[in-house]
């Protein structure tokens, strides 16, 4: 009976490892996004060849630092020494980027820019 428990415990751990998975990317980065560059130096950059969505992750803790749209020929820069991320020269994130952590940029190509439609409803103030 004791041996059966050991096998059951081992089997349960193996199934948990397979189902939980050891992913090479944070869960919020879609599988359609490709890793385009990574590093832990003082500067990383990527120039988009087409419109898409960009994801920047801290691979040391698997957290997303930034995600947003990027246009064709725009450049994203991750600047750990300055604690900021820029897209097209605009600062899009200012947060702590610890030295020695590993960062990765993912790019998800999209067919065209998304158009956001909304309607403004004006109501009198009561």
N, C-alpha and C positions, 0 to 999 in steps of 0.2 A: 504494500500500500504506500509506503514511504517513497519508493522508487517512482510510482505513478505520479505522486505529487511533484517530484522534481522534474519529470518530463513535462507535466502540465504547465508548470511555472516557466520552464524554458520555452515551450511552444507559445505560451501567451506573450512572453517578451519578444520573441521573434516576429509574431504576427503584429504586435504593436509597432515594432520598428519598421516593418514593411508598409503597413497602412499609414503610419505617421509620416514615414518617409524622411529622408535626409535630402532636402531639396537644395539645389545650388542657387536658389533665389528666394527672396522674401515672398510670402504667400500672396501679397497684393500686386505682385508683378505678374502679368499674364504670360502664359506660355508662348504667345505670339510675339512677345518682345525679345529681341536678341541682345545679348551682351555685346557692347561695342568697344568699351575700354575699361580698364581698371588700374588701380595703383594706390600708392600711399605716400606719394611725394608731395611737393609743394603746389603742383598744378596738374589738372587733367582737363582735356577738352575733347569735344566731338562736334563735327560739323554735319548737320543733317542734309542728306541728299534729296529728301522729299519731306512733305508734311507728315507729322506723326506725333506720337506721345513719348515723352522722355521720362525716365525714372532714375533717380539717383539713390543708391542704397549704401549704408554703412555695413559692409560685409562682416565686420567684427561682431556686430550685435544683430544683424539681419533686420534693421529698421530702415524704413523709407525716409529719406531726408527731404526729397522734393519729387513731385510729379506734376507734369503740365505739358501743354502743347508746345510744339516747336515747328517753325516754318522752314520751308526749303531754304538752304544756304545759311540758316542761322547757326550760331555756335553756342554750345553750352560749355561753361567752364566751372570746374569745382576747384575752389581755392582754399585748401585747409588752413594755410598760414594766415589768411585774412578772415577765416570763418564765414565764408559766403559762397553762394552759387549764383552765377549770372547766366542769362539767356539773351543773346543778341545785345550784349553790353548792359542790360538792365539787371540790377540785383533782384533776384527772386526769392532768396532765402539768406537770412543771417542767423546762424545758430552755431553752436560749438561743434567744431570738426576736429576732434582730438588727433594730435600727432601720433603716428604709428598705426592708426586704424586703417583698414583697407576699404577703399571706396570703389563702387562699380556703377557704370552708366549703362542703362538698357534703353533701346529704341524700339518702339512699336510703330511700324509704318501704317499710315491710313490713306485711303483713296483720295480724300478731299477734306478740306476744312469743314468742321461742323458748324452749322448755323444754329444759334440759339434764338428761339422766338419766344416772345412774351407779350402780354397785354397789360397795359396800365389802366387801372380802373380808378377814376377819381371819385371820391365820395365827399360830401360836405362834412365839415367838422361839426360835431354836436356839442 
